């Protein structure tokens, strides 16, 4: 099966991969949120490069590069594309940040209900984390003060400004016709890669650009190049196919060179190829979830895990997941059915239909 078939006929496992990635973020974060007797996250311990959380974020961005490009190609105009993308990100985010700032924070903060509910800290937290374009605010005073990651309310939000910037890449490339021209896409990818390398080498005083080169603890690489790679593969989708034999060879090559200086390239190539193979494996189709809870899981996981870690500080981090994961999935289900899906349907009705009747789930961003 080619990537084009997987995209055009929805014979893919993208929703399943996104849900698994959101849950993997929870597993990875648990080793920092609730460290247990010096236990090290196993993927980081084995590779020395990445951990489950960083690989999950790369997965989101890689899939988004392909699927948001597909979304742009299917829209009737730029306004519709932008409206659908913003509608997919913001309603659930606004609800999450509002409930965090004005319900969870007053309920759990040490300083009391009145001072937190009517103080400027909650308002500032809400304003900055719903604007996004000036970065995100991770902390609030007086909450999670005894947690290993002190005062951090939602450490996962840092990827959202970066995701919006990556949407601009799709918008720019689409405006110049790169999404239906392989030659133009190659030129665009080279220019974008050179610009990214320049930012890495020289930095930037412009806040939004700083997000592109942000690399938190546990990361050895950056999410944005994975998004760009997804865009490139979308343009070459008719030629993109996977073979499990090739994947085995890549795994063996990585194992052979794991201790060498060239281990990293083998690792990332193998990782991307594995994602493509899993995305197009027919035997996994039956496991694809009916509803897309991945964004809700991603938004709510960190505060839920912080609450569990604060209430049960001595609990094993893997045991704590038995509490945090079900609670987060329930909240994510409410987010999908009460907020996300109604807003998606409203956006479709308000901004008209796409230029084709093909329905494709499109991006980090879960379904369009």
N, C-alpha and C positions, 0 to 999 in steps of 0.2 A: 504494500500500500504506500502511495506517495503522500507527502504532506498536503498536497492540493486536495486529494480525495478526503483526507481526514478533516480538512477545513470545510470543503464544499458540502459534504454530505453528513457532517457532524458525526462521523464514525471515529470518534476520538475520546480520550479520557482526560481532557483538560480540567474539567470540574473536579474529577477525582484527584488529580495531581495537586490542584490548588488547595483542596481540603486537607490532603495529607501534608502539604507544605505548611499550612496554618497550624496544624497540630504539632508538626516538627518544631516550629518556633517555640511552642509551649514547652516541649521537651528540652530544647536547647537552653531556653531561659531559666528553666528550673535549677540548673547547675549553678547559676549565679544568684537567682532570687532566694533559693533555699539550699545553700551548700551543705553537704553532709559529709563530715569527716574527711575533708580534703579530696573527695571524689572528683575526678576530672571527666568532662564530657568525652565519650569514647571516640567519636569521629575526630575531634581535635587531638586527642591523645595519639591516635593512630597516624593521622596525616601530618599534624603539625601545621596545617594550612587553614582549615576551615572547621566549623562545627555545624551541627544540625540546623541551628537557627540561621546562620549565614547562607548555607546551601538552600534553605527554604526561601529566603529572600531572593537569591539568584533565580530560583525557579519561578517565582512570581514575575520578576522582571523579564526573564527570557520568554515566558508564555505571553506576557503582555505585549512584547515587541511584535510577535506574530499576530496576535489576535486583535490588538488595537489597530494595527495596520489594515487588517481585514475589515474592521469596522469603518475606517475612513473610506476605504474603497467602495463600501456599500451605501454610503450616505448620499443624499441628494445635494447637500451643500455643507460648507464649513460650519455654519451656525448650528446645524443639526448635530454634527459630530461633536462640537464643543459642548452643546447643551446636554447631550447624552452622557458624555464623559464626566462633566461636572455633577450631573444628577446622580451618577453612579457612585461618586466619591463622597459628596458633601452631606446629603440628608442623614445617612447613618453616622457619619463623623460628628455632625452637629449634635445629634441626640446623645451619642456616647460622651462627648466632651461636656455637654450640658448636665447630664446626670452625674458625671464624675465631679464636676465643679460645684454643683448646687445641691446634690443629694449625698453622694458618698463622702465628699470632703467634709461637709458640716457634721455628718453622722460619726465620722471616725477621727477627726482632728482633735488634738489635745487641748486646743484653745477654746473649745466650746462652740455651740451652735450659732449664737448671735454674732460673734466676732468673725466667724468664717463665712457665714451666709451673707452678711452685709459688708464685709470687708472688700478691699480692692484686689486681694490675691486671687480669689475665685473668678472675679470678673476679668482680670488680666489673663488668667489661664484660659478661660473660655474664648476670649477675643483672639489671642495669639494662635491658639490651636484650631480655630475655625477659619482664620485668615490664611495661614500656612506659608504665604509667600515671603514672610520674614523669619522663617524657621519655626521651630516648635518649642514650647516650654515643657520641660519634663517634670519639674518638681513643684510641690506646694509645701509651705511651711507647716509643721505641726502634724504631719501625717506620715505614717510608716517610718517614724523616727528610729525605731529599734530594728528595722529591717536591714539585712546586709546591703541592699541597694537603697540607701537612705533617701527618703522623701521623694523618690521617683514614682510618679503616678502611672505613667503610661510610656514606657521606653520604646514601644513599637511605632509611635507616630512619626518618628524621624524619616521614615521612607516615603511618606505621603507627599511632601514638597518635591522630593526627587521624582516621584512618579508623575506629578503634574508637569515637571520640566521635560520628562521623557515624552509626554503627550505632545509637547511643542515640537519635538523632533519629528513625530509623525506628521504633524500639521505642516511643518516646513517642507519636509520631503514630499508630501503629497501635493503641496502647492506647486512644486517644481516638477511634478510628473515622475518622481523617482519610484513610486510604488508600482508602476506598470512599465518600467524600463530597467532592465538589468544593468545596462551600461551606466545610466544615471545613478542608480542605487550604489554601484561600486564607487563612483566618484564621490557621492554624498557620504558614504561610509568612511572613505579615506580622509575626507576633510574633517568629519566629525571625530575620527580617531586622532588625527593630528592635533585638533583643538583640545581634545581631552588630555593628550600627552603634555601639551603646553601648560594646561591648568595644573597638572600634577607636578610639573617641574617648577613653575613660577607662582602658582597660587593666584588668588583673585581677592580683591577687596569688596567685590560685589557679592552681597549675601547669597542670592539664589544660586550663583555659580559655585559657591563654597559647598553647597549640598551635594554637588556632583562628585566631589572628591572626599566626601565624608566616609570614614572607615572605622566603625566602632570596634570595641573589644571582641576578639574572636574572628575578625575578618582579616583575610590576607589579600583580598581583591575588592572590586567595586561593583555595585549592581548595574550602573548605567551601561557598561559595555555589553552586558548580557541582553539588555533591552535592544541595543543597536544590532546585535547578532540576530535576535529574533526578527527584527525588521528585514534584515538581509535575507534570511532563510524564507521569509514570507514571499519575497519577490522571486526567489528561486524555487518556490514550493513544488513545482512540477518535477523538479530534478532531485528533490530531497526524499530519500528512501532509507530505511534502516535494515540492518541484517544482524541477527544475534551472533553470528560467527564473527563479524567485525567487532562487535562489542566485547566478545571474549578475548580477542586479540588485544584490544585496547586495555582491558583489565590486566592481562598478563604483562603487557608492556609497562604499565604503571607499577605493578608489583616488582618487576625486575629493576626499574630505575627509581624506586621509591626513596632510596637513600642518597640519590645523586642530585646534582644541581638542575637537572632537567625534569625533575619529578613534577613540578607545578604544571607545565604545559600538558603533560600526559594526564594529570589529574583532571584538569578543567575540560579537556577534550572528551575524556571518558565520561565525565559527569553530564555534559551537554548531550552526547550521543545517547546516554542512558535515558535522559528525559524524553528525547524524541522517540526512542524505542518503546518506552512505557506509554507515551501518549498515543501511539498508533497500534498497540497490541490488542487485537480483537477480543481475546479471551478475558480482558479486563472490562469490557463494555458493560457487563451486567453489574459491576460494582459502582458505576458512576452514579452519584447521588441524584435524586430527583430534584432537590432544591439546593441552591448555592449558598451555603452557610459560611463559606471560607472567609469572606470579608468581615462578617460579624465576629467570627472566632479571632481573627487577627486584631480587630479593634479592642475586644474586651478581655483577651487572655491575660495581658500584663496586669491590669488592676485586680482581676480576680485572683491571680497567683500571688500578688502582693498581700491581699487580704488574708489568704490562706496562710501565707508564710508568717504574717504578723500574729495571727491567732494561734498557730501551731509551730512555733519557732524551732522546736526540736524534732519535728517530723522529718523523716527521710524524704528527699526531694522527689523520688519516683513514687513514693506512696502518696505524697501530696497531689500528684497528678490525678489520682483516682477521685479526688474531690474537685479539683480545679477544672479538669476537662469536661465532665458532665455539666457542671454549672455554667461553664463558658458556652457549651453547645446549646444549652437551653436559651441563654440570652441571645446567642447568635440566631437561633430559630425565630425568636420574637423580633429581632432586628430585621430579618429577611421578610417575614410575613406582614409585619405591622408598618415598617418604614421603607425598606429597600424595594421590594417588589411593587408596592403601590406607587412609589415615586417613579420607578422605571416605566410602569404602564402609563402614568400621567405624561411623562416626557414623550413617549411614543405617540400618544394621542394628540399632544400639543404641537409637536414639531413634525407631524406627518410620518409617512412610511419611508423605508429605505428604497433605493432604486431597484432592488431585486427582492424576490420573495424568500430568498434563502435565509434561514435563521441560524446564526452562528453565535456561540458564546464568545465574548470578545474582550477579555482582558483581565487585568489584575482585578481586576475590575470585572471580574466575574461575568454576569450576563448583561447584554445590551438591551 
